[in-house]
Amino acid sequence: MSPNPQKTPHARTLRHWMTIAFGLLALLALIWWLWPETAAQPAGKSGRGGPGRPGFGAFSGPVPVRVATVTRADFPVYLKALGTVTALNTVNVRGRVDGELVKLQFEEGQQVKAGDLLAVIDPRPYEVALQQAQGTLLQNQAQLKNAEIDLARYKGLYAEDSIAKQTLDTQAALVNQYKGTLKANEGAVAEARLNLEFTQVRAPISGRLGLRQVDLGNLVTSGDTTPLVVITQTKPISVAFTLPEGQLPTVVSRFRNGQPLVVEAWDRADTVKQAEGVLQSLDNQIDTTTGTLKLKARFANDDEMLFPNQFVNVRLRADLIPQAVLIPSAAVQFGSQGTFAYVMDGEKKVKVRQLETGPGDGELTVVSKGLEPGDKVVLEGTDRLRDGSEVEVVHDKSEVPAGPSEQLQGAKPEGQDAKGGV
């Protein structure tokens, strides 16, 4: 058998040039397809690419954009933090005497008032103990009365010089002894009566009950670590949170001057406001490990939307900027020359305007310099714009939220863009 013939250098070179030729032909076809149509073509006719060929000309016309009008309104400055809901009071209800649990007078999750009966421990042993203490008290009362009668008799005899002074003194001491015993007996009766009252377990505070921890028929003692039930005071309720020390001056100054600072509690997703309250107290020292100060706000919580140990997003309204110039945050651009925005220059063109911005809330940003109310700024389509670019406004969002003043009442401004970032 003869070996397979080897490819000659000439065949390899020919194949190489054929590959290059096919590549060039494909590139020329692509350029022909994308080449812009001439302006001389009549309406409705397509160029060399046939009907519907896009070509480069599709990207050389006006850029479609959405715009919004710059407005002026009061703007609340919010400080955001993470918070934990804490009950003002939490009580673990336990039995104060030993005995069998014979009654449960509550439902799990029930709202109770201070003094409401929750459970009953078997009272019979304590009723017997009270009777015994009362019996002992009666006996000693009788002995005291008899000793007092003898003392009065001895005083008469001593006045007649019929008995010695020592006999009179001994009888007086006996009377005082019985009086001391009587006091101890009265204390024993009070203790027995108190233990009998403790067999009725009552709510020490007003609040909402948790789940039952001990079932009916169990033996409970005063030293049990497991409570019968837990009561938490949920109305009002507080939220603890922290702020960095750099944000404290405005908050502390207004709080020290007695100005109420509104605090809002939002859900975990930071989309639904659950409650609104006021700042109640500040801690007395900054945590050196985190550089933050702990604060506490109080909420009426009438609808009980806040639960103890719940995680919430906190918004503290630290200040209010009156009549601030506002634009949507989506219109604010950042570049090598600083912060800027594309502003409509006439009806068809835009120009770059350098800005000095202030605080924002994710949806709106305060502009301290560079814009005036009534200016129109580009919201969408900015990635294809340059200074002097020709644009086509596809949707004029002329009503930018007057929002901050409406947000003071918790309302979402009408016409506000849902997009909160650049």
C-alpha positions as CSV (number, residue, x, y, z in Angstrom):
1,M,0.0,0.0,0.0
2,S,1.2,3.5,-0.9
3,P,1.2,6.3,1.7
4,N,-1.4,9.1,1.6
5,P,-0.3,12.0,-0.6
6,Q,0.9,15.0,1.3
7,K,-0.6,18.5,0.6
8,T,1.7,20.7,-1.4
9,P,2.7,24.2,-0.1
10,H,0.9,25.6,-3.2
11,A,-2.4,24.0,-2.1
12,R,-2.1,25.4,1.4
13,T,-1.4,28.9,0.1
14,L,-4.4,28.8,-2.3
15,R,-6.7,27.7,0.5
16,H,-5.4,30.5,2.8
17,W,-6.1,33.2,0.1
18,M,-9.6,31.8,-0.6
19,T,-10.5,32.1,3.1
20,I,-9.4,35.8,3.1
21,A,-11.4,36.5,0.0
22,F,-14.6,35.0,1.5
23,G,-14.1,37.1,4.6
24,L,-13.7,40.3,2.6
25,L,-16.8,39.5,0.6
26,A,-18.8,39.0,3.8
27,L,-17.5,42.3,5.2
28,L,-18.5,44.2,2.0
29,A,-22.0,42.7,2.1
30,L,-22.4,43.8,5.7
31,I,-21.2,47.4,4.9
32,W,-23.6,47.5,1.9
33,W,-26.5,46.4,4.1
34,L,-25.8,49.0,6.8
35,W,-24.9,51.9,4.5
36,P,-27.3,54.9,5.1
37,E,-30.1,55.4,2.6
38,T,-29.8,58.6,0.4
39,A,-32.0,61.5,1.1
40,A,-33.1,61.6,-2.5
41,Q,-35.2,58.4,-2.3
42,P,-38.9,59.1,-2.4
43,A,-41.1,58.4,0.7
44,G,-42.0,54.8,1.2
45,K,-39.0,53.5,-0.9
46,S,-36.2,51.7,0.7
47,G,-32.5,51.8,-0.3
48,R,-30.2,49.1,-1.5
49,G,-31.0,46.9,1.4
50,G,-34.6,46.4,0.4
51,P,-37.8,47.1,2.3
52,G,-37.3,47.8,6.0
53,R,-33.4,47.9,6.0
54,P,-32.4,49.9,9.1
55,G,-28.9,51.1,8.1
56,F,-26.8,53.6,10.1
57,G,-29.3,56.3,9.3
58,A,-31.6,54.9,11.9
59,F,-29.1,56.1,14.6
60,S,-28.3,59.5,13.1
61,G,-31.7,61.1,13.7
62,P,-33.1,62.7,16.9
63,V,-32.7,60.8,20.1
64,P,-36.0,59.9,21.8
65,V,-36.0,61.2,25.4
66,R,-38.4,61.7,28.4
67,V,-38.2,65.0,30.2
68,A,-39.5,66.4,33.5
69,T,-40.0,70.0,34.7
70,V,-37.9,71.4,37.6
71,T,-40.1,72.5,40.5
72,R,-39.8,74.3,43.8
73,A,-41.3,73.0,47.0
74,D,-40.5,72.3,50.7
75,F,-38.2,69.3,51.0
76,P,-37.9,67.2,54.2
77,V,-34.5,65.8,54.9
78,Y,-34.6,62.3,56.2
79,L,-31.9,60.3,58.0
80,K,-32.3,56.6,57.4
81,A,-31.3,53.8,59.8
82,L,-32.1,50.2,60.8
83,G,-34.2,49.8,63.9
84,T,-35.6,47.1,66.2
85,V,-39.1,47.4,67.8
86,T,-39.0,47.0,71.6
87,A,-41.9,46.8,74.0
88,L,-42.1,49.5,76.7
89,N,-42.7,46.7,79.3
90,T,-42.5,42.9,79.1
91,V,-43.6,40.7,82.0
92,N,-43.1,37.0,82.5
93,V,-46.2,35.9,84.5
94,R,-45.3,33.2,87.1
95,G,-47.1,31.8,90.1
96,R,-46.0,33.3,93.4
97,V,-47.1,30.3,95.5
98,D,-46.9,26.5,95.0
99,G,-49.8,24.4,93.9
100,E,-51.8,22.8,91.2
101,L,-53.0,25.0,88.3
102,V,-56.7,24.5,88.3
103,K,-58.0,27.3,86.1
104,L,-56.8,29.3,83.0
105,Q,-58.9,32.4,82.5
106,F,-57.3,33.8,79.3
107,E,-57.1,33.2,75.5
108,E,-53.7,33.2,73.8
109,G,-53.1,36.6,72.1
110,Q,-55.8,38.3,74.2
111,Q,-55.5,42.0,75.1
112,V,-55.7,42.3,78.9
113,K,-55.8,45.1,81.5
114,A,-53.8,45.4,84.7
115,G,-55.6,43.3,87.4
116,D,-57.4,40.9,85.0
117,L,-57.6,37.3,86.3
118,L,-55.4,35.0,84.3
119,A,-55.1,31.8,86.2
120,V,-56.0,30.1,89.5
121,I,-53.8,27.9,91.6
122,D,-55.5,25.4,94.0
123,P,-56.4,27.7,97.0
124,R,-57.5,25.1,99.5
125,P,-54.1,24.6,101.4
126,Y,-53.9,28.4,101.8
127,E,-57.4,28.7,103.1
128,V,-56.6,26.1,105.8
129,A,-53.4,28.0,106.6
130,L,-55.4,31.2,107.0
131,Q,-57.8,29.6,109.4
132,Q,-55.0,28.3,111.5
133,A,-53.4,31.7,111.7
134,Q,-56.7,33.3,112.6
135,G,-57.3,30.7,115.4
136,T,-53.9,31.3,116.9
137,L,-54.6,35.0,116.8
138,L,-57.8,34.6,118.7
139,Q,-56.1,32.5,121.4
140,N,-53.5,35.1,122.0
141,Q,-56.1,37.9,122.1
142,A,-57.9,36.1,124.9
143,Q,-54.6,35.6,126.9
144,L,-53.8,39.3,126.4
145,K,-57.2,40.3,127.7
146,N,-56.9,38.1,130.8
147,A,-53.4,39.5,131.5
148,E,-54.6,43.0,131.2
149,I,-57.4,42.3,133.7
150,D,-54.9,40.8,136.2
151,L,-52.7,43.9,135.7
152,A,-55.5,46.2,136.6
153,R,-56.3,44.2,139.7
154,Y,-52.6,44.1,140.8
155,K,-52.4,47.9,140.4
156,G,-55.3,48.2,142.9
157,L,-53.7,45.8,145.4
158,Y,-50.4,47.6,145.1
159,A,-52.1,50.9,145.8
160,E,-53.4,49.3,149.0
161,D,-49.9,48.0,149.8
162,S,-51.2,44.4,149.6
163,I,-48.7,43.1,147.1
164,A,-45.0,43.6,146.3
165,K,-43.9,45.9,143.6
166,Q,-42.2,43.0,141.9
167,T,-45.5,41.2,141.4
168,L,-47.0,44.2,139.7
169,D,-43.9,44.6,137.4
170,T,-44.0,40.9,136.4
171,Q,-47.7,41.2,135.4
172,A,-47.0,44.3,133.3
173,A,-44.2,42.5,131.5
174,L,-46.5,39.6,130.8
175,V,-49.0,41.9,129.2
176,N,-46.4,43.4,126.9
177,Q,-45.2,39.9,126.0
178,Y,-48.7,39.0,124.9
179,K,-49.0,42.2,122.9
180,G,-45.8,41.2,121.0
181,T,-47.1,37.7,120.4
182,L,-50.4,39.2,119.1
183,K,-48.5,41.4,116.6
184,A,-46.7,38.3,115.3
185,N,-50.1,36.5,115.0
186,E,-51.5,39.3,113.1
187,G,-48.6,39.2,110.7
188,A,-49.1,35.5,110.2
189,V,-52.8,36.1,109.4
190,A,-51.8,38.8,106.9
191,E,-49.2,36.5,105.3
192,A,-51.7,33.6,105.0
193,R,-54.3,36.0,103.5
194,L,-51.7,37.3,101.0
195,N,-50.7,33.7,100.0
196,L,-54.4,33.0,99.4
197,E,-54.7,36.1,97.2
198,F,-51.6,34.9,95.2
199,T,-53.5,31.8,94.2
200,Q,-55.3,34.1,91.8
201,V,-52.7,35.1,89.2
202,R,-53.6,38.5,87.8
203,A,-52.1,40.6,85.0
204,P,-49.5,43.0,86.5
205,I,-49.6,45.4,83.4
206,S,-51.9,46.1,80.5
207,G,-50.8,44.5,77.2
208,R,-51.2,41.6,74.9
209,L,-50.7,38.0,75.9
210,G,-48.4,35.6,74.1
211,L,-48.8,31.8,73.8
212,R,-49.6,29.7,76.9
213,Q,-46.5,28.1,78.3
214,V,-48.1,25.8,81.0
215,D,-51.1,23.6,80.7
216,L,-54.0,23.1,83.1
217,G,-53.3,20.5,85.9
218,N,-49.6,21.1,86.1
219,L,-47.9,21.7,89.5
220,V,-46.4,25.2,89.5
221,T,-44.0,26.7,92.0
222,S,-42.7,30.2,92.8
223,G,-39.3,29.2,91.6
224,D,-40.3,28.0,88.1
225,T,-38.2,29.4,85.2
226,T,-41.0,28.8,82.7
227,P,-43.7,31.5,82.9
228,L,-47.4,30.8,82.6
229,V,-47.6,33.4,79.8
230,V,-45.8,36.5,78.7
231,I,-47.4,40.0,78.6
232,T,-46.0,42.7,76.3
233,Q,-47.1,46.3,76.3
234,T,-47.7,47.1,72.6
235,K,-49.6,50.4,72.9
236,P,-47.5,52.5,73.0
237,I,-44.3,50.9,71.7
238,S,-40.8,52.0,71.0
239,V,-38.2,51.6,68.2
240,A,-34.4,51.6,69.0
241,F,-32.0,52.6,66.2
242,T,-28.5,54.2,65.8
243,L,-27.2,57.1,63.8
244,P,-23.6,58.0,62.9
245,E,-22.0,60.7,64.9
246,G,-21.6,62.9,61.8
247,Q,-25.4,63.1,61.5
248,L,-26.1,64.1,65.1
249,P,-25.6,67.9,65.3
250,T,-28.9,68.8,63.6
251,V,-30.8,66.1,65.4
252,V,-29.4,66.8,68.9
253,S,-29.8,70.6,68.6
254,R,-33.5,70.4,67.6
255,F,-34.2,67.7,70.2
256,R,-32.5,69.7,73.0
257,N,-34.6,72.8,72.0
258,G,-37.8,70.8,72.5
259,Q,-38.8,70.5,68.8
260,P,-40.6,67.3,68.0
261,L,-38.7,65.1,65.5
262,V,-41.0,62.9,63.4
263,V,-39.8,59.3,63.0
264,E,-41.3,56.9,60.5
265,A,-41.1,53.1,60.6
266,W,-41.1,51.3,57.3
267,D,-41.3,47.5,56.6
268,R,-38.3,45.3,55.9
269,A,-38.5,46.0,52.1
270,D,-38.7,49.7,52.8
271,T,-41.8,50.1,50.7
272,V,-44.7,50.4,53.2
273,K,-44.9,52.9,56.0
274,Q,-46.2,51.0,59.1
275,A,-46.3,53.7,61.7
276,E,-45.3,57.3,62.6
277,G,-44.0,58.5,65.9
278,V,-41.7,61.0,67.6
279,L,-38.1,60.8,68.9
280,Q,-38.3,60.1,72.6
281,S,-34.7,59.9,74.0
282,L,-31.0,59.8,73.2
283,D,-28.3,57.7,74.8
284,N,-25.7,59.4,76.9
285,Q,-22.6,58.2,75.0
286,I,-21.4,57.2,71.6
287,D,-20.3,53.6,70.9
288,T,-16.6,53.8,70.2
289,T,-16.6,50.6,68.2
290,T,-19.1,51.8,65.6
291,G,-19.1,55.6,66.0
292,T,-22.9,55.7,66.4
293,L,-25.3,56.9,69.0
294,K,-28.4,54.9,70.1
295,L,-31.8,56.7,69.9
296,K,-35.3,55.6,70.8
297,A,-38.6,56.7,69.2
298,R,-42.1,56.2,70.6
299,F,-45.1,55.1,68.5
300,A,-48.7,55.1,69.6
301,N,-49.2,51.8,67.6
302,D,-53.0,52.0,67.9
303,D,-53.4,49.6,65.0
304,E,-50.6,47.3,66.5
305,M,-48.7,47.0,63.2
306,L,-45.5,47.0,65.1
307,F,-44.4,43.9,67.1
308,P,-41.7,43.6,69.7
309,N,-38.3,42.4,68.2
310,Q,-39.5,43.3,64.7
311,F,-37.0,44.7,62.2
312,V,-37.9,48.0,60.6
313,N,-36.4,50.7,58.4
314,V,-36.3,54.0,60.3
315,R,-36.6,57.4,58.7
316,L,-35.9,60.4,61.0
317,R,-37.1,63.7,59.6
318,A,-34.1,65.8,60.7
319,D,-34.8,69.1,58.8
320,L,-37.0,70.8,56.3
321,I,-35.5,72.9,53.4
322,P,-38.1,75.5,52.5
323,Q,-38.9,76.2,48.8
324,A,-36.0,74.0,47.4
325,V,-35.4,73.5,43.7
326,L,-36.1,69.9,43.0
327,I,-35.4,67.5,40.1
328,P,-35.9,63.7,39.9
329,S,-32.8,61.8,40.9
330,A,-32.8,60.0,37.6
331,A,-32.0,63.3,35.8
332,V,-28.8,63.8,37.8
333,Q,-25.7,62.7,35.8
334,F,-22.1,62.2,37.0
335,G,-19.0,62.7,34.9
336,S,-15.3,63.7,35.0
337,Q,-16.4,67.4,35.2
338,G,-18.7,66.8,38.2
339,T,-22.4,66.6,38.5
340,F,-24.6,67.8,35.6
341,A,-27.9,67.4,33.8
342,Y,-29.1,67.5,30.3
343,V,-31.4,70.5,30.0
344,M,-33.7,71.2,27.0
345,D,-32.4,74.1,24.9
346,G,-35.5,75.0,22.9
347,E,-37.7,72.3,21.5
348,K,-35.2,70.0,19.8
349,K,-31.8,70.2,21.4
350,V,-30.2,69.7,24.8
351,K,-27.3,71.3,26.6
352,V,-25.2,70.2,29.5
353,R,-25.7,72.2,32.7
354,Q,-23.3,71.8,35.6
355,L,-25.1,71.4,39.0
356,E,-24.5,71.8,42.7
357,T,-26.8,69.3,44.5
358,G,-27.9,68.9,48.1
359,P,-29.7,66.1,49.9
360,G,-32.0,63.6,48.2
361,D,-34.4,60.9,49.1
362,G,-33.8,58.5,46.2
363,E,-36.6,59.9,44.1
364,L,-35.9,63.7,44.3
365,T,-32.7,65.7,44.7
366,V,-32.3,69.2,45.8
367,V,-30.4,71.5,43.4
368,S,-28.7,74.4,45.1
369,K,-27.2,75.9,41.9
370,G,-27.5,75.4,38.1
371,L,-31.3,75.1,37.6
372,E,-34.4,77.2,38.0
373,P,-38.0,76.1,38.3
374,G,-39.5,75.6,34.9
375,D,-36.4,74.2,33.3
376,K,-36.9,70.8,31.6
377,V,-34.3,68.1,32.3
378,V,-33.9,64.7,30.5
379,L,-34.9,61.7,32.5
380,E,-34.4,58.8,30.1
381,G,-32.2,58.5,27.0
382,T,-29.2,60.2,28.5
383,D,-26.7,57.5,27.5
384,R,-26.8,58.6,23.8
385,L,-26.7,62.4,24.4
386,R,-24.0,64.9,24.1
387,D,-23.9,68.7,24.5
388,G,-26.0,70.1,21.7
389,S,-27.6,66.7,20.7
390,E,-30.9,66.8,18.8
391,V,-33.7,65.1,20.7
392,E,-37.3,64.2,20.3
393,V,-39.5,64.4,23.4
394,V,-41.6,61.3,23.5
395,H,-43.2,62.0,26.8
396,D,-43.1,65.3,28.6
397,K,-43.3,64.5,32.3
398,S,-44.2,68.1,33.1
399,E,-45.4,67.5,36.6
400,V,-42.5,66.5,38.8
401,P,-43.7,65.7,42.3
402,A,-44.4,68.8,44.3
403,G,-43.7,65.8,46.5
404,P,-41.8,66.9,49.6
405,S,-44.7,68.9,51.0
406,E,-47.1,66.1,50.2
407,Q,-44.7,63.5,51.6
408,L,-45.0,65.3,55.0
409,Q,-48.5,63.8,55.1
410,G,-47.2,60.5,53.9
411,A,-48.8,60.8,50.4
412,K,-46.9,59.8,47.3
413,P,-46.7,62.8,45.0
414,E,-48.7,62.7,41.8
415,G,-46.7,62.2,38.7
416,Q,-43.6,61.1,40.6
417,D,-41.2,58.9,38.7
418,A,-40.9,55.5,40.3
419,K,-37.3,55.3,39.3
420,G,-35.2,56.4,42.3
421,G,-31.6,56.3,40.9
422,V,-29.4,57.3,38.1
